[in-house]
Amino acid sequence: MLRDTLQHLVESAVASLIASGKLPEAGRVPVEITDTKNPDHGDYACNFALVATKKAGLPPRQIGEMLAAALMSASPEAFSSVEVAGPGFLNLRLNPELIASYVAKILELGTNLPKAQNARPEGMRRLNVEFVSVNPNGPITVGSGRGAAFGDALVQVFKAAGYDVDSEYYINDGVNSKQMRLFAESVMSYALDLPFPENGYKGEYVKAVAIDIKEAFSGQDHAKQPVEWWQARSQELMIERQRQDLAQFGVAFKTWFSEQSMHDSGLVSESLEKLKANGSADADCYRAEVVREGKEERLEQKPEECGPLWLRATKFGDDKDRVLLRSNGRPAYIAGDVAYMESKLGQRGYDKAYIILGPDHHGYIPRMNAVCWSLGYPKERFEIVIFQIVRFLKDGKPAPMRKRDGNIFELRDLIDEIGLNAAPSAAKEEQQRIGRDVARFFYLMRSHDTHMDFDIDLATKQSDENPVFYAQYAHARICSVIAKAAEAGFAASALGAKELLSHPREMALIKKILDLPMEVGRSAKDYGVHRLTTYAVELARTYHHFYDVCRVIQPDEPNLTRARLALCQAAAVGLRATFDLLGISAPERMDREIPAES
C-alpha cells in the first residue's frame, strides 16, 4: 500500500545514487518507512541515512541530503517536500493527490484490505494452531476466555498474512486418563447417590451431566453400568457443552482432535517405535542375575525383563527424562503428546504447529520441544505461545470470578453479565452479541505475554469510555451518514477523490486506514494481536476527528460530497476488516449514541 510505495521510491533513489557513484555499494541497507514523531514534520519519516552511514563511510547528513534531492528529482508527483532533519532523518511530505488516490484502492480491496501488503510467505506456509483444549470434565471458564480470544484472533491474523491455517482443539479423552475417570465417578455419585470420590468434581454442571445422562438413557439400569460407560457419556456431554460455550464466544475450530483416536489407530505405538529406532527412547533392561552356590557366585542369563520405556529428553534440553510406557505397558500421558506431534508434523504435514497455553504451562515448553526434536523435526516447526493471567476488577478491586454458591464462573456467565448490564432492555440475542463483543475486545486489549486487568464496570458502560462501543459507534455513524446521503440523493464515488480530498484530517484518515495491512504483518510476526484493538480505537478516533471538521453532505458541493462519502465507506471497510480479525460485530446502528471526541 502507501508505505510500500514509499519504500520502493526510496529504494529506487538509493539504487540510482549507487549507480551514479555518489553512494558506495556498501550503503545498500534495508529501507524502513515510519511515522514522524510530530505530524507537523511531515507524513512519514525514513532513517536510511543513519543506518547506512557506517557501511557507506559517509556522514549521515550528507547521505540524507543526496537522497532527498534524488527523491524530489525522480518523484515530484509523490512528494511536496523531502526535508533532512537532525543528524540525517528524512521527513517525507506527500502530495495530497497521492494519498487521496488510495481511497479507490481501499474500496476495491474491500474485505481483502488486511492482506494488501502481506504476500504469501515462503517456507512455513501451512500452520496448525491449537488452543483452549481444556479437559472435557468442565465448561469453558473465564480463565480460558483469554486464550480463546487470543488464539482465534491469531488464526485470523495468520490467514490475513497469507498463511494456510487450521485451528484445532485437542480433546483429552484417553481412556486411561485418571482425571476423566474421576470425573465419571463424580457424575455417578450424583446420579446414583453414591459416596462422593475423594477430590471429586463438584458443582452444578456435574449434577446437570448426571441428570442429562439419566434422562437420555432412562430405559437402562444405570446402577449396573461400569464406570467406563459413565465416562464415555460424561465426556460426550461436556465436549458438546464446550462446543456451545465457544460458539457463543464466536470461536469455531476446524478440527476437534481426539487423543483416544491415536491409541485406536496405532499411531501411539508407531510413534514410540520411531523413537526407539532413532535412539531417542529406550528401556532399562536386565539380562542376567547373580546366582550363589555355596561360596561361589556366577552370572546367569535370564529372559530379558525391562522396566519403563524412557524418552531420553535430557538429550534435547529437558530437565529430566520422561516415562513413555510404564512397566505394566500402560502409556504415560506424554506418549499421546509424542503421537500428536507426529500426527501434526508427520502424518498431516503442517509446516509449523503452535500450541497456545496458559501461564501455568511454562514447564511444558522444554518437554514438548524435546518431543519435537526427538522425532527428528527441527525446532522451527513447533512453538508454544504462553498467555498470561487475567485479573477481573469490580469497583476498582480484584473480583474473584466465582458464583455466590461457590460454583465456577463460566465464560458464558461473563457474556451474559456484560450483555445484561450493558443493555438491560435488549433482547437476549442482542445481549449475547454485546457481551461477546465486549469480552473478546477486552481480552485482546493487552499483549498476550503481559498480565491484564479486565474491568467489569468499564465493560458494561455504554459511553465513550468503553473502547468497544467507541470503535463500533464510528462504524454505526458511517452507516447513518451514508443512509442520510442516500435520502438526499447522493452516492459515494471515488472518481474525484484524488483531486477533491486534501484537508489534513482527510489525509490523516486515509493514512490510518492504509495502516491496517502493516499492523496485520507486525502482529503475525510477534503474535501481538492486541495492536488491532488499539488500531480499531485509533481509526475510530481519526474518523470522528474527520467528521467533526469535514462536513460530508453538502448539497451545494455534490462532487465533494460523493468523494467524502467514498472516504466514509473506506473508513467503514477498515473498521469492518479490523472487527472481523478481532471476531466482533460491526453494528449499523446503536440505540444509545456515544458522543465523538471533538
C-alpha positions as CSV (number, residue, x, y, z in Angstrom):
1,M,0.0,0.0,0.0
2,L,1.2,3.6,0.6
3,R,4.2,2.7,2.8
4,D,5.2,0.0,0.3
5,T,5.1,2.6,-2.5
6,L,7.3,5.0,-0.5
7,Q,9.7,2.2,0.4
8,H,10.0,1.4,-3.3
9,L,10.6,5.0,-4.2
10,V,13.4,5.3,-1.6
11,E,15.0,2.0,-2.7
12,S,14.9,3.2,-6.3
13,A,16.5,6.5,-5.3
14,V,19.3,4.7,-3.4
15,A,19.9,2.4,-6.4
16,S,20.3,5.5,-8.6
17,L,22.8,7.1,-6.2
18,I,24.8,3.9,-6.1
19,A,24.7,3.6,-9.9
20,S,26.0,7.1,-10.3
21,G,28.8,6.6,-7.9
22,K,27.6,9.1,-5.4
23,L,26.8,6.4,-2.8
24,P,29.1,3.4,-2.2
25,E,27.6,0.0,-2.9
26,A,28.1,-0.8,0.8
27,G,25.5,1.8,1.5
28,R,22.7,-0.5,0.5
29,V,20.8,-1.3,3.7
30,P,17.1,-2.1,4.3
31,V,14.7,0.8,4.0
32,E,12.0,1.4,6.7
33,I,9.2,3.9,6.4
34,T,8.0,5.1,9.8
35,D,5.6,7.7,11.3
36,T,7.1,11.1,12.1
37,K,7.3,11.9,15.8
38,N,5.3,15.1,15.1
39,P,2.7,15.3,12.3
40,D,3.8,18.9,11.6
41,H,7.2,17.4,10.4
42,G,5.6,15.5,7.5
43,D,3.6,12.4,6.7
44,Y,6.3,9.8,7.1
45,A,10.0,9.5,8.1
46,C,12.9,7.4,7.0
47,N,16.2,6.8,8.9
48,F,18.1,5.3,5.9
49,A,20.9,7.8,6.1
50,L,21.6,7.0,9.8
51,V,21.6,3.2,9.2
52,A,23.7,3.4,6.0
53,T,26.4,5.8,7.3
54,K,28.7,3.1,8.7
55,K,28.7,0.9,5.7
56,A,28.8,3.8,3.2
57,G,31.6,5.6,5.1
58,L,29.8,9.0,4.6
59,P,28.2,11.4,7.2
60,P,24.5,10.7,7.6
61,R,23.6,14.3,6.9
62,Q,25.4,14.1,3.5
63,I,23.6,10.8,2.6
64,G,20.3,12.3,3.7
65,E,20.8,15.4,1.5
66,M,21.7,13.3,-1.5
67,L,18.7,11.1,-1.0
68,A,16.3,14.0,-0.5
69,A,17.5,15.5,-3.8
70,A,17.2,12.2,-5.6
71,L,13.7,11.7,-4.4
72,M,12.4,15.1,-5.4
73,S,14.0,14.8,-8.8
74,A,12.7,11.3,-9.5
75,S,9.3,11.5,-8.0
76,P,8.0,15.1,-7.9
77,E,4.4,13.8,-8.3
78,A,4.7,12.0,-5.0
79,F,6.4,14.5,-2.7
80,S,5.7,18.1,-1.9
81,S,8.9,18.2,0.0
82,V,11.6,15.9,1.5
83,E,13.5,17.5,4.3
84,V,16.6,16.4,6.2
85,A,16.2,16.8,9.9
86,G,18.7,16.5,12.8
87,P,21.7,14.2,12.0
88,G,20.1,12.8,8.9
89,F,16.4,11.8,9.3
90,L,14.3,12.3,6.1
91,N,10.9,13.8,6.7
92,L,8.6,12.9,3.8
93,R,5.8,15.3,3.0
94,L,3.5,13.8,0.4
95,N,1.3,15.4,-2.3
96,P,-2.4,15.1,-1.2
97,E,-3.2,13.7,-4.6
98,L,-1.0,10.6,-4.0
99,I,-2.7,10.0,-0.6
100,A,-6.2,10.6,-1.9
101,S,-5.7,8.2,-4.8
102,Y,-5.7,5.3,-2.4
103,V,-9.4,5.8,-1.5
104,A,-10.4,3.9,-4.7
105,K,-7.9,1.2,-3.9
106,I,-9.3,0.7,-0.4
107,L,-12.8,0.3,-1.8
108,E,-11.6,-2.1,-4.5
109,L,-9.9,-4.3,-1.9
110,G,-12.8,-4.4,0.5
111,T,-12.5,-7.4,2.8
112,N,-9.1,-8.1,1.3
113,L,-7.6,-4.9,2.8
114,P,-5.8,-6.6,5.6
115,K,-4.0,-8.8,3.1
116,A,-2.9,-5.9,0.8
117,Q,0.8,-5.9,1.6
118,N,1.2,-9.4,3.0
119,A,2.4,-11.6,0.2
120,R,2.2,-15.3,0.7
121,P,5.1,-16.3,2.9
122,E,7.8,-18.6,1.7
123,G,8.6,-21.8,3.6
124,M,6.3,-22.1,6.6
125,R,3.0,-21.9,4.8
126,R,0.7,-24.5,6.4
127,L,0.1,-23.8,10.1
128,N,-1.8,-25.7,12.8
129,V,-2.8,-23.6,15.8
130,E,-4.1,-25.5,18.8
131,F,-5.7,-23.5,21.6
132,V,-8.1,-23.8,24.6
133,S,-8.1,-27.6,24.7
134,V,-9.3,-27.9,28.3
135,N,-10.1,-31.4,29.6
136,P,-13.7,-32.5,28.9
137,N,-14.6,-32.5,32.5
138,G,-15.9,-29.0,32.9
139,P,-17.2,-26.0,30.9
140,I,-15.1,-23.2,29.4
141,T,-14.2,-20.8,32.2
142,V,-13.3,-17.1,32.2
143,G,-9.7,-18.1,32.7
144,S,-9.7,-19.9,29.4
145,G,-11.5,-17.0,27.7
146,R,-8.3,-15.1,27.2
147,G,-6.7,-18.0,25.4
148,A,-9.8,-18.5,23.3
149,A,-9.9,-14.9,22.2
150,F,-6.2,-14.7,21.6
151,G,-6.0,-18.0,19.7
152,D,-8.9,-17.2,17.4
153,A,-7.6,-13.7,16.6
154,L,-4.1,-15.0,15.9
155,V,-5.6,-17.6,13.5
156,Q,-7.4,-14.8,11.6
157,V,-4.2,-12.7,11.6
158,F,-2.1,-15.6,10.2
159,K,-4.7,-16.0,7.4
160,A,-4.6,-12.4,6.5
161,A,-0.8,-12.6,6.5
162,G,-1.0,-15.2,3.7
163,Y,-0.7,-18.5,5.6
164,D,-2.9,-21.6,5.3
165,V,-4.1,-22.1,8.8
166,D,-6.1,-24.7,10.6
167,S,-7.4,-24.2,14.1
168,E,-7.6,-27.2,16.4
169,Y,-9.0,-28.3,19.7
170,Y,-7.3,-31.3,21.3
171,I,-9.7,-33.5,23.2
172,N,-8.1,-35.2,26.2
173,D,-10.4,-38.2,26.0
174,G,-7.9,-41.0,26.5
175,V,-9.5,-44.0,28.3
176,N,-6.5,-44.2,30.7
177,S,-7.0,-40.6,31.9
178,K,-7.2,-40.5,35.7
179,Q,-8.9,-37.1,35.6
180,M,-11.7,-38.3,33.3
181,R,-12.2,-41.4,35.3
182,L,-12.5,-39.3,38.5
183,F,-15.0,-37.0,36.6
184,A,-17.1,-40.0,35.7
185,E,-17.1,-41.3,39.3
186,S,-18.2,-37.8,40.4
187,V,-21.1,-37.9,37.9
188,M,-22.0,-41.4,39.1
189,S,-22.1,-40.3,42.7
190,Y,-24.7,-37.6,41.9
191,A,-26.7,-39.9,39.6
192,L,-26.8,-43.0,41.9
193,D,-26.5,-41.3,45.3
194,L,-23.1,-43.0,45.9
195,P,-20.4,-41.8,48.3
196,F,-18.5,-38.9,46.7
197,P,-15.0,-39.8,45.5
198,E,-12.0,-38.2,47.2
199,N,-11.0,-35.0,45.3
200,G,-14.0,-35.5,43.0
201,Y,-15.5,-32.8,40.8
202,K,-18.3,-30.7,42.4
203,G,-20.6,-28.1,41.0
204,E,-24.0,-27.6,39.3
205,Y,-22.6,-28.6,35.9
206,V,-21.6,-32.0,37.3
207,K,-25.1,-32.5,38.6
208,A,-26.5,-31.4,35.3
209,V,-24.4,-34.0,33.5
210,A,-25.7,-36.7,35.8
211,I,-29.3,-35.6,35.2
212,D,-28.9,-35.5,31.4
213,I,-27.4,-39.0,31.3
214,K,-30.2,-40.4,33.4
215,E,-32.8,-38.8,31.2
216,A,-31.1,-39.7,27.9
217,F,-30.8,-43.3,28.9
218,S,-33.9,-43.7,31.0
219,G,-34.6,-47.2,29.8
220,Q,-31.3,-48.6,31.2
221,D,-30.3,-49.8,34.6
222,H,-27.8,-47.1,35.4
223,A,-26.5,-48.8,38.6
224,K,-25.3,-51.7,36.5
225,Q,-23.3,-49.7,34.1
226,P,-19.5,-49.7,34.5
227,V,-17.5,-46.6,35.1
228,E,-16.2,-46.7,31.5
229,W,-19.8,-46.3,30.3
230,W,-20.3,-43.3,32.5
231,Q,-17.0,-41.8,31.4
232,A,-17.9,-42.1,27.7
233,R,-21.3,-40.4,28.3
234,S,-20.0,-37.7,30.6
235,Q,-17.2,-36.6,28.3
236,E,-19.5,-36.6,25.3
237,L,-21.9,-34.2,27.1
238,M,-19.1,-32.0,28.3
239,I,-17.5,-31.8,24.9
240,E,-20.8,-30.7,23.4
241,R,-21.2,-28.1,26.2
242,Q,-17.7,-26.8,25.4
243,R,-18.6,-26.5,21.7
244,Q,-21.7,-24.5,22.7
245,D,-19.7,-22.2,25.0
246,L,-17.1,-21.5,22.4
247,A,-19.7,-21.0,19.7
248,Q,-21.4,-18.4,21.9
249,F,-18.0,-16.7,22.2
250,G,-17.6,-16.7,18.4
251,V,-14.9,-19.4,18.2
252,A,-15.3,-22.3,15.8
253,F,-12.5,-24.9,15.3
254,K,-11.8,-26.6,12.0
255,T,-10.8,-29.8,13.8
256,W,-11.7,-31.4,17.1
257,F,-8.9,-33.9,17.5
258,S,-9.4,-36.9,19.8
259,E,-6.5,-38.2,21.9
260,Q,-8.1,-41.6,22.0
261,S,-8.2,-41.8,18.2
262,M,-4.4,-42.1,18.2
263,H,-4.4,-45.1,20.6
264,D,-7.2,-46.7,18.5
265,S,-5.3,-46.2,15.2
266,G,-2.0,-47.4,16.5
267,L,-0.3,-44.1,16.0
268,V,0.9,-44.0,19.6
269,S,2.7,-47.3,19.2
270,E,4.1,-46.4,15.9
271,S,5.5,-43.1,17.2
272,L,7.1,-44.8,20.2
273,E,8.7,-47.3,17.8
274,K,10.1,-44.4,15.8
275,L,11.7,-43.0,19.0
276,K,13.2,-46.4,19.8
277,A,14.5,-46.8,16.3
278,N,16.3,-43.4,16.2
279,G,17.8,-43.9,19.7
280,S,15.7,-41.3,21.5
281,A,13.8,-43.8,23.7
282,D,14.9,-47.0,25.4
283,A,14.1,-49.2,28.4
284,D,16.2,-50.2,31.4
285,C,16.5,-54.0,30.7
286,Y,18.1,-56.7,32.8
287,R,19.6,-59.8,31.1
288,A,21.4,-61.6,33.9
289,E,21.3,-62.1,37.7
290,V,23.8,-63.3,40.3
291,V,23.4,-66.9,41.4
292,R,25.1,-68.2,44.6
293,E,26.1,-71.9,45.0
294,G,27.9,-72.3,48.3
295,K,30.7,-69.8,48.4
296,E,30.7,-69.3,44.7
297,E,28.8,-66.7,42.7
298,R,28.1,-66.6,39.0
299,L,26.0,-64.5,36.5
300,E,23.3,-66.5,34.9
301,Q,21.5,-65.3,31.8
302,K,17.7,-64.8,32.3
303,P,14.9,-63.9,29.9
304,E,15.0,-60.2,29.2
305,E,13.0,-58.1,31.6
306,C,12.6,-54.4,31.0
307,G,11.5,-51.6,33.1
308,P,9.7,-48.5,31.8
309,L,10.3,-47.1,28.3
310,W,12.0,-43.7,28.7
311,L,12.2,-40.7,26.4
312,R,15.8,-39.5,26.8
313,A,14.5,-35.9,26.9
314,T,17.6,-34.6,28.6
315,K,19.4,-35.1,25.3
316,F,17.1,-32.4,23.9
317,G,17.3,-29.8,26.6
318,D,14.6,-31.1,29.0
319,D,15.4,-31.1,32.7
320,K,14.8,-34.8,33.1
321,D,14.0,-38.0,31.1
322,R,10.3,-38.8,30.7
323,V,8.5,-42.1,31.1
324,L,6.7,-43.1,27.9
325,L,5.5,-46.6,28.9
326,R,5.2,-47.7,32.4
327,S,6.5,-51.1,33.4
328,N,3.0,-52.6,33.0
329,G,2.9,-51.4,29.4
330,R,0.4,-48.6,30.1
331,P,1.3,-45.4,28.2
332,A,2.0,-42.3,30.2
333,Y,0.4,-39.0,29.1
334,I,3.4,-37.8,27.2
335,A,3.1,-40.8,24.9
336,G,0.0,-39.1,23.5
337,D,1.9,-35.9,23.1
338,V,4.5,-37.8,21.0
339,A,1.9,-39.2,18.7
340,Y,0.1,-35.9,18.5
341,M,3.3,-34.2,17.4
342,E,3.9,-36.9,14.8
343,S,0.3,-36.5,13.6
344,K,0.7,-32.8,13.0
345,L,4.2,-32.6,11.6
346,G,4.4,-36.1,10.0
347,Q,1.1,-37.5,9.0
348,R,-0.7,-34.3,8.3
349,G,2.4,-32.4,7.1
350,Y,2.0,-29.0,8.7
351,D,5.0,-26.8,8.2
352,K,4.6,-25.4,11.7
353,A,2.5,-26.3,14.8
354,Y,1.6,-23.9,17.5
355,I,0.1,-24.6,20.9
356,I,-1.3,-21.7,22.9
357,L,-1.2,-22.4,26.7
358,G,-1.9,-20.6,29.9
359,P,0.6,-19.2,32.4
360,D,0.9,-22.4,34.4
361,H,2.4,-24.3,31.5
362,H,5.9,-22.8,31.2
363,G,7.4,-26.2,32.2
364,Y,5.6,-27.7,29.2
365,I,7.9,-25.8,26.8
366,P,11.2,-27.8,27.2
367,R,9.2,-31.1,27.4
368,M,7.4,-30.5,24.2
369,N,10.5,-29.2,22.4
370,A,12.2,-32.4,23.4
371,V,9.3,-34.4,21.9
372,C,9.5,-32.5,18.6
373,W,13.3,-32.8,18.3
374,S,13.4,-36.4,19.4
375,L,11.1,-37.2,16.5
376,G,13.6,-35.6,14.2
377,Y,11.8,-32.4,13.4
378,P,13.7,-29.1,13.5
379,K,12.8,-26.6,16.2
380,E,11.5,-24.1,13.7
381,R,8.5,-26.3,13.1
382,F,7.0,-26.1,16.6
383,E,6.3,-23.4,19.1
384,I,4.4,-23.0,22.4
385,V,3.0,-19.5,23.0
386,I,2.1,-18.6,26.6
387,F,-0.6,-16.1,27.5
388,Q,-0.6,-14.6,31.0
389,I,-3.3,-14.5,33.6
390,V,-6.2,-12.1,33.6
391,R,-7.5,-10.4,36.7
392,F,-11.1,-9.3,36.9
393,L,-11.9,-6.0,38.6
394,K,-15.2,-4.6,40.1
395,D,-15.4,-1.2,41.8
396,G,-11.6,-1.0,41.2
397,K,-10.9,-4.0,43.3
398,P,-10.0,-7.6,42.4
399,A,-13.2,-9.7,41.9
400,P,-12.9,-13.5,42.4
401,M,-14.8,-14.9,39.5
402,R,-16.9,-17.4,41.3
403,K,-20.6,-17.6,41.8
404,R,-22.1,-17.0,45.2
405,D,-22.8,-20.7,45.6
406,G,-19.1,-21.5,45.1
407,N,-19.5,-22.7,41.5
408,I,-17.0,-21.7,38.9
409,F,-17.7,-18.6,36.8
410,E,-18.1,-19.8,33.2
411,L,-17.3,-17.8,30.1
412,R,-21.0,-17.9,29.2
413,D,-21.7,-16.2,32.6
414,L,-19.3,-13.4,31.7
415,I,-21.0,-12.9,28.3
416,D,-24.4,-12.9,30.0
417,E,-23.4,-10.5,32.8
418,I,-21.9,-7.9,30.4
419,G,-24.8,-8.1,28.0
420,L,-27.4,-7.8,30.6
421,N,-25.8,-4.8,32.4
422,A,-24.9,-3.0,29.2
423,A,-28.3,-3.4,27.5
424,P,-30.9,-4.5,30.1
425,S,-33.9,-3.8,27.9
426,A,-32.4,-5.6,24.8
427,A,-33.5,-9.0,23.6
428,K,-31.4,-12.0,24.8
429,E,-29.8,-12.5,21.4
430,E,-28.7,-8.8,21.3
431,Q,-27.4,-9.0,24.9
432,Q,-25.3,-12.0,24.0
433,R,-23.9,-10.2,20.9
434,I,-22.9,-7.3,23.1
435,G,-21.4,-9.5,25.8
436,R,-19.4,-11.5,23.3
437,D,-18.1,-8.4,21.5
438,V,-17.0,-6.6,24.7
439,A,-15.5,-9.7,26.3
440,R,-13.4,-10.6,23.2
441,F,-12.3,-7.0,22.8
442,F,-11.3,-6.6,26.4
443,Y,-9.4,-9.9,26.5
444,L,-7.4,-8.7,23.5
445,M,-6.6,-5.1,24.7
446,R,-3.2,-6.1,26.2
447,S,-0.3,-8.1,24.8
448,H,-0.8,-11.8,25.5
449,D,2.5,-12.0,27.3
450,T,1.6,-9.5,30.0
451,H,-0.9,-9.7,32.9
452,M,-4.1,-7.8,32.3
453,D,-6.9,-6.3,34.3
454,F,-10.4,-6.9,32.9
455,D,-12.6,-4.0,34.3
456,I,-16.1,-5.4,34.5
457,D,-17.6,-1.9,35.3
458,L,-16.0,-0.4,32.2
459,A,-17.0,-3.3,30.1
460,T,-20.7,-2.7,30.8
461,K,-20.6,1.1,30.2
462,Q,-22.2,2.4,27.0
463,S,-20.1,5.5,26.8
464,D,-17.1,6.8,25.0
465,E,-15.0,5.5,27.9
466,N,-15.7,1.9,26.7
467,P,-13.3,1.3,23.8
468,V,-15.5,-1.3,22.2
469,F,-18.6,0.9,22.0
470,Y,-16.4,3.8,20.9
471,A,-15.0,1.9,18.0
472,Q,-18.3,0.3,17.0
473,Y,-20.1,3.7,17.1
474,A,-17.7,5.0,14.5
475,H,-19.0,2.3,12.1
476,A,-22.6,2.9,13.1
477,R,-22.1,6.7,12.5
478,I,-20.7,6.0,9.0
479,C,-23.7,3.8,8.2
480,S,-26.0,6.6,9.3
481,V,-24.2,9.2,7.2
482,I,-24.4,7.0,4.1
483,A,-28.1,6.4,4.7
484,K,-28.8,10.1,5.1
485,A,-26.8,10.8,2.0
486,A,-28.9,8.3,0.0
487,E,-32.1,10.0,1.2
488,A,-30.7,13.3,-0.2
489,G,-29.8,11.6,-3.5
490,F,-26.1,11.2,-3.0
491,A,-24.0,8.0,-3.6
492,A,-20.3,7.6,-2.9
493,S,-17.8,7.9,-5.7
494,A,-14.1,7.8,-5.6
495,L,-13.6,9.1,-9.1
496,G,-12.9,12.6,-8.0
497,A,-11.3,11.8,-4.6
498,K,-7.8,12.3,-5.9
499,E,-8.5,16.0,-6.9
500,L,-11.1,16.9,-4.2
501,L,-9.7,15.4,-1.0
502,S,-6.9,17.5,0.5
503,H,-7.9,18.5,4.1
504,P,-5.4,17.4,6.7
505,R,-8.0,15.4,8.5
506,E,-9.0,13.7,5.3
507,M,-5.3,12.8,4.7
508,A,-4.9,11.6,8.3
509,L,-7.9,9.3,7.9
510,I,-6.8,7.8,4.6
511,K,-3.3,7.1,6.0
512,K,-4.8,5.5,9.1
513,I,-6.9,3.2,7.1
514,L,-3.9,2.2,5.0
515,D,-2.0,1.2,8.1
516,L,-4.2,-2.0,8.7
517,P,-2.1,-4.3,6.5
518,M,1.1,-3.2,8.2
519,E,-0.5,-3.9,11.7
520,V,-1.5,-7.3,10.5
521,G,2.0,-8.1,9.2
522,R,3.6,-7.0,12.5
523,S,1.1,-9.0,14.6
524,A,1.8,-12.1,12.5
525,K,5.5,-11.8,13.3
526,D,5.3,-11.4,17.0
527,Y,1.7,-12.6,17.8
528,G,0.8,-9.1,19.1
529,V,-2.8,-9.2,18.1
530,H,-3.5,-6.6,20.8
531,R,-2.3,-4.0,18.2
532,L,-5.6,-4.5,16.4
533,T,-7.7,-3.3,19.3
534,T,-5.5,-0.2,19.6
535,Y,-5.8,0.3,15.9
536,A,-9.6,0.0,15.9
537,V,-9.8,2.7,18.5
538,E,-7.3,5.0,16.7
539,L,-9.2,4.5,13.4
540,A,-12.5,5.4,15.1
541,R,-10.9,8.4,16.7
542,T,-9.4,9.6,13.4
543,Y,-12.8,9.2,11.7
544,H,-14.6,11.2,14.4
545,H,-12.0,13.9,14.1
546,F,-12.5,14.0,10.3
547,Y,-16.3,14.1,10.7
548,D,-16.3,16.9,13.2
549,V,-14.4,19.2,10.8
550,C,-15.2,18.0,7.3
551,R,-18.9,18.2,6.6
552,V,-19.8,15.3,4.4
553,I,-23.2,16.0,2.9
554,Q,-23.1,19.4,1.1
555,P,-25.9,19.8,-1.5
556,D,-24.1,22.8,-3.0
557,E,-20.9,20.7,-3.4
558,P,-22.1,17.4,-4.9
559,N,-18.7,16.2,-6.2
560,L,-17.1,16.8,-2.8
561,T,-20.0,15.1,-1.1
562,R,-19.5,12.0,-3.2
563,A,-15.8,12.0,-2.6
564,R,-16.2,12.3,1.2
565,L,-18.9,9.6,1.1
566,A,-16.3,7.4,-0.6
567,L,-13.8,8.2,2.2
568,C,-16.5,7.3,4.8
569,Q,-17.0,4.0,3.0
570,A,-13.3,3.4,3.0
571,A,-13.2,4.0,6.8
572,A,-16.1,1.5,7.2
573,V,-14.0,-1.0,5.2
574,G,-11.1,-0.6,7.6
575,L,-13.3,-0.9,10.7
576,R,-15.2,-3.9,9.5
577,A,-12.0,-5.7,8.4
578,T,-10.4,-5.0,11.9
579,F,-13.6,-6.2,13.7
580,D,-13.5,-9.4,11.6
581,L,-10.0,-10.1,12.7
582,L,-10.9,-9.5,16.3
583,G,-14.1,-11.6,16.0
584,I,-16.6,-8.8,16.9
585,S,-19.6,-7.4,15.1
586,A,-19.9,-4.2,13.1
587,P,-23.3,-2.8,14.1
588,E,-25.0,-0.5,11.6
589,R,-26.9,1.4,14.3
590,M,-26.5,1.8,18.0
591,D,-29.5,2.8,20.1
592,R,-27.5,4.9,22.5
593,E,-25.3,7.3,20.7
594,I,-21.8,7.8,22.0
595,P,-20.5,11.4,21.6
596,A,-17.4,11.5,19.5
597,E,-14.4,13.4,20.7
598,S,-14.1,17.0,19.4
